[in-house]
Amino acid sequence: MYKFKIQILLLLVPLFPLKAFGEKLPLKGGGGTMWEQLATSPYRLDTADVRALKVEVESISFFRDNEFKSRLADGYSLPGLWVQPKLTYMPIKQIKLELGLQALIFNGANRYPNYVYHDIAHWKGDQYTKGAHFLPWFRAQADFRRISIVLGNIYGGQNHGLIEPLFNSETDLTQDPEMGLQILWDRPHLHADVWLNWQSYIFREDTHQEAFTVGTTWRATLNAPESRLHWFLPVQLVAQHRGGEQNVENRGVETIWNGAVGVGMRANAAMRVLKSLTVEANALLSYQQTGHLWPFKSGAAAHAAVNVGLWRFLDAGAGYFFAPRHFVSLYGNHFYSTLSTLDEQDYGRLHTATAHVRFHHTFAKGYTLGADAEAFQTWQGGESAFNFSFGLYFRVNPSFLIKRF
């Protein structure tokens, strides 16, 4: 337990040599792809909002159908929405405070288990809420010239910029808002994100485990994003820890890791139809530091993907994933793990070919409609399976000024 907390501190150390800042980078968020438009938020504070008290309502309505039938996962549907009304106030240009709540609602459901929706191993909540899954929302943010420090609800999900095998974009629809600590750092050719998402808090004599996820993503760029050929180097690390000194059931300590390092290139085109071509390749690692959640100690995989930006509203792509023996993705799609979610068996060697088409249309700032279709062809243990999914999404994010002091 203490060893893992020391490792977390070591992840933070590279963030603090704060000298030789360059020109201010543009705000993150509002990017080109569908999921960037639907699920990212700008984290740099807007000085125009100083001393302005506002009401903001963030929401995503969704209908997603996963037609899965394989030894790795069964299919399911996600019809519903989440809505997040909140008050925001910036007393000075470097500080922003947000207070509100979030409600997750699935169509046709009237009882909701009281636990983190991205599963935490053996622990399931035994309490229920009715009508919707409600959670409080609070964020305190302090901005420096190049660093943003966030406490409370952090900029999570798609904002972390994790590659596809390490993060399933669908998670943005259903997971509890990430809460904890986050440090965001921008240099002229580097963006870094370090976060701690505390998922399960325990009191003395509690019978479930303490659980939290710690992660860091670093993206180095070799030239300007607007260059004809833009090169970037992603380095990513995510770990989940389960344990706690006050856990009376003494289930032990479990710590599991995912990591990735790679290289990518985006060709920016000024053509009417073709806007960009992005190619990326990554080497991945999974590692079980302590515990027995997985039937193996470590695993490795490789992933390559290509994405084509068409017009201003369409992107299409394909990818190939190969795990030669073992690999488990903590937050990725089921088809990037050799470990089955159905029977918890590891089936070893896995090939997954993917293809997708995604459409989005932004009516105005904060109002985006999106649709996508994805296909997964897997080969594992002498068997092959074809799975697909499709979805429709609508993001609504109005903001109302109450008073300017």
One Martini backbone bead per residue (centre of mass of N, CA, C, O) as a GRO file, in nm:
protein
  405
    1MET     BB    1   0.061   0.060  -0.025
    2TYR     BB    2   0.302   0.256   0.022
    3LYS     BB    3   0.449   0.194  -0.241
    4PHE     BB    4   0.226   0.302  -0.430
    5LYS     BB    5   0.221   0.597  -0.322
    6ILE     BB    6   0.512   0.658  -0.408
    7GLN     BB    7   0.462   0.615  -0.713
    8ILE     BB    8   0.269   0.851  -0.745
    9LEU     BB    9   0.471   1.076  -0.670
   10LEU     BB   10   0.668   1.014  -0.908
   11LEU     BB   11   0.468   1.110  -1.131
   12LEU     BB   12   0.481   1.425  -1.035
   13VAL     BB   13   0.775   1.533  -1.053
   14PRO     BB   14   0.798   1.631  -1.367
   15LEU     BB   15   0.602   1.896  -1.322
   16PHE     BB   16   0.808   2.119  -1.151
   17PRO     BB   17   0.982   2.245  -1.383
   18LEU     BB   18   0.924   2.603  -1.398
   19LYS     BB   19   1.052   2.696  -1.704
   20ALA     BB   20   1.055   2.842  -2.000
   21PHE     BB   21   0.810   2.966  -2.120
   22GLY     BB   22   0.593   2.996  -2.368
   23GLU     BB   23   0.346   3.016  -2.552
   24LYS     BB   24   0.022   3.006  -2.549
   25LEU     BB   25  -0.199   2.764  -2.555
   26PRO     BB   26  -0.458   2.625  -2.663
   27LEU     BB   27  -0.745   2.506  -2.609
   28LYS     BB   28  -0.889   2.235  -2.495
   29GLY     BB   29  -1.106   2.122  -2.713
   30GLY     BB   30  -1.321   2.118  -2.980
   31GLY     BB   31  -1.241   1.924  -3.183
   32GLY     BB   32  -1.270   1.703  -3.464
   33THR     BB   33  -1.394   1.469  -3.339
   34MET     BB   34  -1.664   1.333  -3.206
   35TRP     BB   35  -1.560   1.284  -2.907
   36GLU     BB   36  -1.443   1.566  -2.871
   37GLN     BB   37  -1.718   1.715  -2.903
   38LEU     BB   38  -1.881   1.547  -2.676
   39ALA     BB   39  -1.634   1.489  -2.420
   40THR     BB   40  -1.490   1.765  -2.407
   41SER     BB   41  -1.304   2.015  -2.209
   42PRO     BB   42  -1.199   2.313  -2.130
   43TYR     BB   43  -0.932   2.408  -1.888
   44ARG     BB   44  -0.882   2.688  -1.956
   45LEU     BB   45  -0.932   2.993  -1.842
   46ASP     BB   46  -1.172   3.256  -1.875
   47THR     BB   47  -1.140   3.599  -1.827
   48ALA     BB   48  -1.444   3.680  -1.902
   49ASP     BB   49  -1.555   3.529  -1.615
   50VAL     BB   50  -1.492   3.737  -1.417
   51ARG     BB   51  -1.731   3.781  -1.174
   52ALA     BB   52  -1.920   3.542  -1.284
   53LEU     BB   53  -2.244   3.417  -1.247
   54LYS     BB   54  -2.336   3.080  -1.335
   55VAL     BB   55  -2.531   2.863  -1.544
   56GLU     BB   56  -2.470   2.517  -1.608
   57VAL     BB   57  -2.555   2.268  -1.869
   58GLU     BB   58  -2.469   1.930  -1.883
   59SER     BB   59  -2.533   1.701  -2.167
   60ILE     BB   60  -2.617   1.347  -2.261
   61SER     BB   61  -2.773   1.188  -2.515
   62PHE     BB   62  -2.841   0.825  -2.559
   63PHE     BB   63  -2.792   0.554  -2.814
   64ARG     BB   64  -2.669   0.218  -2.760
   65ASP     BB   65  -2.566  -0.071  -2.962
   66ASN     BB   66  -2.439  -0.397  -2.867
   67GLU     BB   67  -2.346  -0.657  -3.098
   68PHE     BB   68  -2.256  -0.915  -2.898
   69LYS     BB   69  -2.086  -1.246  -2.976
   70SER     BB   70  -1.864  -1.391  -2.750
   71ARG     BB   71  -1.612  -1.498  -2.533
   72LEU     BB   72  -1.570  -1.190  -2.423
   73ALA     BB   73  -1.877  -1.080  -2.495
   74ASP     BB   74  -2.181  -0.934  -2.442
   75GLY     BB   75  -2.456  -0.776  -2.518
   76TYR     BB   76  -2.582  -0.425  -2.517
   77SER     BB   77  -2.771  -0.143  -2.393
   78LEU     BB   78  -2.782   0.242  -2.411
   79PRO     BB   79  -3.052   0.411  -2.275
   80GLY     BB   80  -3.011   0.774  -2.227
   81LEU     BB   81  -2.881   1.001  -1.963
   82TRP     BB   82  -2.687   1.292  -1.871
   83VAL     BB   83  -2.697   1.546  -1.603
   84GLN     BB   84  -2.529   1.885  -1.529
   85PRO     BB   85  -2.593   2.104  -1.294
   86LYS     BB   86  -2.435   2.439  -1.241
   87LEU     BB   87  -2.230   2.651  -1.059
   88THR     BB   88  -2.030   2.940  -1.156
   89TYR     BB   89  -1.708   3.092  -1.034
   90MET     BB   90  -1.481   3.386  -1.072
   91PRO     BB   91  -1.303   3.583  -0.860
   92ILE     BB   92  -1.052   3.523  -1.041
   93LYS     BB   93  -0.845   3.446  -1.316
   94GLN     BB   94  -0.724   3.172  -1.143
   95ILE     BB   95  -1.026   3.100  -1.041
   96LYS     BB   96  -1.255   2.812  -1.012
   97LEU     BB   97  -1.602   2.742  -0.931
   98GLU     BB   98  -1.801   2.437  -0.873
   99LEU     BB   99  -2.165   2.360  -0.833
  100GLY     BB  100  -2.351   2.040  -0.810
  101LEU     BB  101  -2.497   1.781  -1.024
  102GLN     BB  102  -2.547   1.428  -1.110
  103ALA     BB  103  -2.749   1.247  -1.358
  104LEU     BB  104  -2.834   0.907  -1.419
  105ILE     BB  105  -3.035   0.780  -1.701
  106PHE     BB  106  -3.231   0.497  -1.769
  107ASN     BB  107  -3.444   0.366  -1.969
  108GLY     BB  108  -3.673   0.197  -1.747
  109ALA     BB  109  -3.537   0.282  -1.484
  110ASN     BB  110  -3.575   0.280  -1.094
  111ARG     BB  111  -3.301   0.131  -1.008
  112TYR     BB  112  -2.978   0.197  -0.838
  113PRO     BB  113  -2.679   0.119  -0.784
  114ASN     BB  114  -2.426   0.201  -0.523
  115TYR     BB  115  -2.183   0.240  -0.763
  116VAL     BB  116  -1.935   0.212  -0.965
  117TYR     BB  117  -1.981   0.161  -1.306
  118HIS     BB  118  -1.691   0.079  -1.317
  119ASP     BB  119  -1.586  -0.198  -1.227
  120ILE     BB  120  -1.503  -0.343  -0.887
  121ALA     BB  121  -1.477  -0.639  -0.877
  122HIS     BB  122  -1.604  -0.761  -0.568
  123TRP     BB  123  -1.756  -0.493  -0.541
  124LYS     BB  124  -2.096  -0.429  -0.427
  125GLY     BB  125  -2.360  -0.253  -0.383
  126ASP     BB  126  -2.643  -0.261  -0.129
  127GLN     BB  127  -2.753   0.003  -0.244
  128TYR     BB  128  -3.025   0.230  -0.340
  129THR     BB  129  -3.167   0.425  -0.599
  130LYS     BB  130  -3.419   0.644  -0.720
  131GLY     BB  131  -3.480   0.739  -1.069
  132ALA     BB  132  -3.160   0.803  -1.010
  133HIS     BB  133  -2.810   0.868  -1.041
  134PHE     BB  134  -2.680   1.051  -0.780
  135LEU     BB  135  -2.433   1.328  -0.771
  136PRO     BB  136  -2.211   1.528  -0.665
  137TRP     BB  137  -2.063   1.858  -0.755
  138PHE     BB  138  -1.704   1.952  -0.750
  139ARG     BB  139  -1.486   2.239  -0.837
  140ALA     BB  140  -1.135   2.327  -0.797
  141GLN     BB  141  -0.948   2.589  -0.970
  142ALA     BB  142  -0.597   2.648  -1.054
  143ASP     BB  143  -0.414   2.894  -1.239
  144PHE     BB  144  -0.135   2.909  -1.425
  145ARG     BB  145   0.055   2.960  -1.686
  146ARG     BB  146   0.094   2.612  -1.722
  147ILE     BB  147  -0.092   2.536  -1.471
  148SER     BB  148  -0.338   2.298  -1.356
  149ILE     BB  149  -0.538   2.274  -1.057
  150VAL     BB  150  -0.745   1.995  -0.946
  151LEU     BB  151  -1.035   1.967  -0.733
  152GLY     BB  152  -1.239   1.696  -0.740
  153ASN     BB  153  -1.376   1.732  -1.030
  154ILE     BB  154  -1.237   1.619  -1.306
  155TYR     BB  155  -1.082   1.590  -1.619
  156GLY     BB  156  -1.219   1.331  -1.781
  157GLY     BB  157  -1.184   1.081  -1.985
  158GLN     BB  158  -1.130   1.215  -2.288
  159ASN     BB  159  -0.924   1.430  -2.168
  160HIS     BB  160  -0.675   1.229  -2.136
  161GLY     BB  161  -0.600   1.082  -2.420
  162LEU     BB  162  -0.645   0.793  -2.458
  163ILE     BB  163  -0.610   0.522  -2.613
  164GLU     BB  164  -0.823   0.291  -2.732
  165PRO     BB  165  -0.715   0.028  -2.569
  166LEU     BB  166  -0.741   0.207  -2.280
  167PHE     BB  167  -1.020   0.352  -2.396
  168ASN     BB  168  -1.365   0.364  -2.380
  169SER     BB  169  -1.582   0.596  -2.498
  170GLU     BB  170  -1.845   0.486  -2.360
  171THR     BB  171  -1.768   0.571  -2.065
  172ASP     BB  172  -1.877   0.870  -2.090
  173LEU     BB  173  -2.184   0.774  -2.040
  174THR     BB  174  -2.159   0.587  -1.742
  175GLN     BB  175  -1.968   0.705  -1.558
  176ASP     BB  176  -1.851   0.835  -1.299
  177PRO     BB  177  -1.729   1.103  -1.194
  178GLU     BB  178  -1.427   1.218  -1.157
  179MET     BB  179  -1.237   1.204  -0.840
  180GLY     BB  180  -0.979   1.441  -0.702
  181LEU     BB  181  -0.671   1.476  -0.875
  182GLN     BB  182  -0.517   1.740  -1.090
  183ILE     BB  183  -0.250   1.784  -1.341
  184LEU     BB  184  -0.182   2.043  -1.579
  185TRP     BB  185   0.062   2.059  -1.855
  186ASP     BB  186   0.216   2.327  -2.056
  187ARG     BB  187   0.406   2.322  -2.348
  188PRO     BB  188   0.501   2.385  -2.662
  189HIS     BB  189   0.581   2.037  -2.681
  190LEU     BB  190   0.375   1.977  -2.424
  191HIS     BB  191   0.144   1.740  -2.271
  192ALA     BB  192   0.018   1.699  -1.929
  193ASP     BB  193  -0.142   1.429  -1.730
  194VAL     BB  194  -0.233   1.410  -1.381
  195TRP     BB  195  -0.417   1.152  -1.192
  196LEU     BB  196  -0.678   1.104  -0.927
  197ASN     BB  197  -0.927   0.844  -0.888
  198TRP     BB  198  -1.168   0.818  -0.639
  199GLN     BB  199  -1.393   0.535  -0.614
  200SER     BB  200  -1.342   0.407  -0.305
  201TYR     BB  201  -1.451   0.467   0.009
  202ILE     BB  202  -1.340   0.404   0.351
  203PHE     BB  203  -1.440   0.302   0.654
  204ARG     BB  204  -1.448   0.188   0.944
  205GLU     BB  205  -1.549  -0.147   0.895
  206ASP     BB  206  -1.555  -0.195   0.616
  207THR     BB  207  -1.638  -0.447   0.343
  208HIS     BB  208  -1.484  -0.290   0.133
  209GLN     BB  209  -1.279  -0.156  -0.101
  210GLU     BB  210  -1.038   0.036  -0.176
  211ALA     BB  211  -1.044   0.267  -0.470
  212PHE     BB  212  -0.807   0.361  -0.734
  213THR     BB  213  -0.698   0.585  -0.998
  214VAL     BB  214  -0.391   0.620  -1.178
  215GLY     BB  215  -0.254   0.876  -1.408
  216THR     BB  216  -0.065   0.930  -1.726
  217THR     BB  217  -0.017   1.182  -1.989
  218TRP     BB  218   0.206   1.214  -2.275
  219ARG     BB  219   0.257   1.480  -2.533
  220ALA     BB  220   0.478   1.496  -2.787
  221THR     BB  221   0.592   1.755  -3.012
  222LEU     BB  222   0.784   1.831  -3.309
  223ASN     BB  223   0.549   2.022  -3.407
  224ALA     BB  224   0.308   2.185  -3.534
  225PRO     BB  225  -0.027   2.104  -3.576
  226GLU     BB  226  -0.034   2.276  -3.866
  227SER     BB  227   0.139   2.105  -4.009
  228ARG     BB  228   0.165   1.909  -4.272
  229LEU     BB  229   0.356   1.732  -4.073
  230HIS     BB  230   0.254   1.584  -3.774
  231TRP     BB  231   0.437   1.502  -3.479
  232PHE     BB  232   0.394   1.235  -3.224
  233LEU     BB  233   0.441   1.134  -2.861
  234PRO     BB  234   0.304   0.881  -2.673
  235VAL     BB  235   0.260   0.855  -2.306
  236GLN     BB  236   0.118   0.587  -2.096
  237LEU     BB  237  -0.046   0.557  -1.758
  238VAL     BB  238  -0.233   0.298  -1.575
  239ALA     BB  239  -0.383   0.252  -1.241
  240GLN     BB  240  -0.514   0.007  -1.009
  241HIS     BB  241  -0.625   0.025  -0.662
  242ARG     BB  242  -0.674  -0.227  -0.399
  243GLY     BB  243  -0.778  -0.185  -0.043
  244GLY     BB  244  -0.689  -0.102   0.276
  245GLU     BB  245  -0.642  -0.070   0.623
  246GLN     BB  246  -0.981  -0.080   0.694
  247ASN     BB  247  -1.022  -0.370   0.586
  248VAL     BB  248  -1.189  -0.633   0.743
  249GLU     BB  249  -1.163  -0.869   0.513
  250ASN     BB  250  -0.878  -0.902   0.400
  251ARG     BB  251  -0.812  -0.907   0.061
  252GLY     BB  252  -0.591  -0.730   0.008
  253VAL     BB  253  -0.369  -0.639  -0.252
  254GLU     BB  254  -0.442  -0.456  -0.565
  255THR     BB  255  -0.228  -0.410  -0.863
  256ILE     BB  256  -0.284  -0.253  -1.184
  257TRP     BB  257  -0.148  -0.220  -1.524
  258ASN     BB  258  -0.106   0.033  -1.786
  259GLY     BB  259   0.078   0.073  -2.101
  260ALA     BB  260   0.213   0.329  -2.341
  261VAL     BB  261   0.399   0.355  -2.658
  262GLY     BB  262   0.459   0.597  -2.932
  263VAL     BB  263   0.365   0.693  -3.276
  264GLY     BB  264   0.273   0.989  -3.478
  265MET     BB  265   0.081   1.104  -3.779
  266ARG     BB  266  -0.030   1.418  -3.935
  267ALA     BB  267  -0.202   1.501  -4.229
  268ASN     BB  268  -0.259   1.817  -4.358
  269ALA     BB  269  -0.537   1.917  -4.551
  270ALA     BB  270  -0.674   2.156  -4.814
  271MET     BB  271  -0.921   1.998  -4.884
  272ARG     BB  272  -1.254   1.950  -4.927
  273VAL     BB  273  -1.259   1.648  -4.828
  274LEU     BB  274  -0.966   1.617  -4.732
  275LYS     BB  275  -0.819   1.697  -4.406
  276SER     BB  276  -0.703   1.414  -4.278
  277LEU     BB  277  -0.414   1.199  -4.175
  278THR     BB  278  -0.388   0.934  -3.932
  279VAL     BB  279  -0.100   0.776  -3.777
  280GLU     BB  280  -0.068   0.495  -3.535
  281ALA     BB  281   0.169   0.349  -3.292
  282ASN     BB  282   0.163   0.086  -3.027
  283ALA     BB  283   0.294  -0.017  -2.720
  284LEU     BB  284   0.184  -0.266  -2.478
  285LEU     BB  285   0.109  -0.299  -2.114
  286SER     BB  286   0.057  -0.551  -1.863
  287TYR     BB  287   0.040  -0.540  -1.488
  288GLN     BB  288   0.075  -0.743  -1.188
  289GLN     BB  289   0.190  -0.649  -0.890
  290THR     BB  290  -0.071  -0.731  -0.716
  291GLY     BB  291  -0.235  -1.014  -0.677
  292HIS     BB  292  -0.536  -1.221  -0.838
  293LEU     BB  293  -0.713  -1.117  -1.085
  294TRP     BB  294  -0.507  -1.246  -1.266
  295PRO     BB  295  -0.366  -1.544  -1.434
  296PHE     BB  296  -0.129  -1.326  -1.463
  297LYS     BB  297   0.138  -1.097  -1.462
  298SER     BB  298   0.185  -1.042  -1.782
  299GLY     BB  299   0.160  -0.824  -2.080
  300ALA     BB  300   0.126  -0.785  -2.446
  301ALA     BB  301   0.101  -0.533  -2.718
  302ALA     BB  302  -0.033  -0.420  -3.041
  303HIS     BB  303  -0.103  -0.099  -3.217
  304ALA     BB  304  -0.284   0.009  -3.515
  305ALA     BB  305  -0.382   0.326  -3.682
  306VAL     BB  306  -0.637   0.484  -3.895
  307ASN     BB  307  -0.739   0.830  -3.985
  308VAL     BB  308  -1.008   1.003  -4.159
  309GLY     BB  309  -1.074   1.332  -4.255
  310LEU     BB  310  -1.402   1.447  -4.358
  311TRP     BB  311  -1.445   1.729  -4.398
  312ARG     BB  312  -1.612   1.845  -4.083
  313PHE     BB  313  -1.801   1.556  -3.995
  314LEU     BB  314  -1.600   1.313  -4.083
  315ASP     BB  315  -1.486   0.981  -3.975
  316ALA     BB  316  -1.246   0.725  -4.068
  317GLY     BB  317  -1.142   0.382  -3.967
  318ALA     BB  318  -0.859   0.167  -3.869
  319GLY     BB  319  -0.752  -0.145  -3.696
  320TYR     BB  320  -0.480  -0.325  -3.510
  321PHE     BB  321  -0.469  -0.605  -3.280
  322PHE     BB  322  -0.195  -0.764  -3.075
  323ALA     BB  323  -0.182  -1.059  -2.860
  324PRO     BB  324   0.046  -1.316  -2.813
  325ARG     BB  325  -0.083  -1.396  -2.504
  326HIS     BB  326  -0.125  -1.136  -2.303
  327PHE     BB  327  -0.408  -0.904  -2.218
  328VAL     BB  328  -0.523  -0.614  -2.022
  329SER     BB  329  -0.781  -0.377  -2.013
  330LEU     BB  330  -0.910  -0.161  -1.788
  331TYR     BB  331  -1.083   0.064  -2.008
  332GLY     BB  332  -1.138  -0.102  -2.246
  333ASN     BB  333  -1.235  -0.288  -2.474
  334HIS     BB  334  -1.309  -0.621  -2.488
  335PHE     BB  335  -1.125  -0.655  -2.773
  336TYR     BB  336  -0.844  -0.581  -2.580
  337SER     BB  337  -0.881  -0.873  -2.434
  338THR     BB  338  -0.806  -1.204  -2.319
  339LEU     BB  339  -1.014  -1.153  -2.096
  340SER     BB  340  -1.310  -1.264  -1.993
  341THR     BB  341  -1.635  -1.133  -1.890
  342LEU     BB  342  -1.789  -1.412  -1.851
  343ASP     BB  343  -1.551  -1.642  -1.720
  344GLU     BB  344  -1.250  -1.533  -1.652
  345GLN     BB  345  -1.089  -1.626  -1.898
  346ASP     BB  346  -0.782  -1.704  -2.058
  347TYR     BB  347  -0.724  -1.716  -2.427
  348GLY     BB  348  -0.503  -1.554  -2.531
  349ARG     BB  349  -0.437  -1.512  -2.829
  350LEU     BB  350  -0.498  -1.190  -3.010
  351HIS     BB  351  -0.713  -1.070  -3.275
  352THR     BB  352  -0.799  -0.724  -3.386
  353ALA     BB  353  -1.032  -0.585  -3.609
  354THR     BB  354  -1.110  -0.247  -3.710
  355ALA     BB  355  -1.404  -0.027  -3.770
  356HIS     BB  356  -1.508   0.320  -3.858
  357VAL     BB  357  -1.789   0.559  -3.831
  358ARG     BB  358  -1.809   0.927  -3.791
  359PHE     BB  359  -2.055   1.172  -3.688
  360HIS     BB  360  -2.076   1.545  -3.684
  361HIS     BB  361  -2.280   1.825  -3.551
  362THR     BB  362  -2.244   2.176  -3.500
  363PHE     BB  363  -2.466   2.424  -3.433
  364ALA     BB  364  -2.323   2.518  -3.163
  365LYS     BB  365  -2.198   2.605  -2.883
  366GLY     BB  366  -2.282   2.301  -2.711
  367TYR     BB  367  -2.414   2.169  -2.993
  368THR     BB  368  -2.412   1.814  -3.050
  369LEU     BB  369  -2.423   1.573  -3.311
  370GLY     BB  370  -2.397   1.207  -3.302
  371ALA     BB  371  -2.253   0.925  -3.500
  372ASP     BB  372  -2.200   0.558  -3.499
  373ALA     BB  373  -1.985   0.285  -3.633
  374GLU     BB  374  -1.877  -0.051  -3.535
  375ALA     BB  375  -1.615  -0.302  -3.592
  376PHE     BB  376  -1.536  -0.654  -3.483
  377GLN     BB  377  -1.260  -0.872  -3.549
  378THR     BB  378  -1.195  -1.194  -3.414
  379TRP     BB  379  -0.900  -1.396  -3.306
  380GLN     BB  380  -0.934  -1.701  -3.099
  381GLY     BB  381  -0.857  -2.016  -3.043
  382GLY     BB  382  -0.968  -2.086  -3.351
  383GLU     BB  383  -1.165  -1.837  -3.337
  384SER     BB  384  -1.434  -1.640  -3.474
  385ALA     BB  385  -1.567  -1.290  -3.454
  386PHE     BB  386  -1.853  -1.075  -3.509
  387ASN     BB  387  -1.881  -0.726  -3.417
  388PHE     BB  388  -2.120  -0.459  -3.329
  389SER     BB  389  -2.188  -0.096  -3.332
  390PHE     BB  390  -2.425   0.173  -3.236
  391GLY     BB  391  -2.490   0.542  -3.235
  392LEU     BB  392  -2.662   0.818  -3.057
  393TYR     BB  393  -2.588   1.175  -3.000
  394PHE     BB  394  -2.651   1.458  -2.755
  395ARG     BB  395  -2.517   1.772  -2.693
  396VAL     BB  396  -2.587   1.991  -2.405
  397ASN     BB  397  -2.440   2.342  -2.328
  398PRO     BB  398  -2.562   2.569  -2.150
  399SER     BB  399  -2.537   2.932  -2.062
  400PHE     BB  400  -2.604   3.147  -1.767
  401LEU     BB  401  -2.634   3.469  -1.664
  402ILE     BB  402  -2.688   3.617  -1.350
  403LYS     BB  403  -2.411   3.776  -1.241
  404ARG     BB  404  -2.207   4.073  -1.225
  405PHE     BB  405  -1.956   4.196  -0.988
   0.00000   0.00000   0.00000
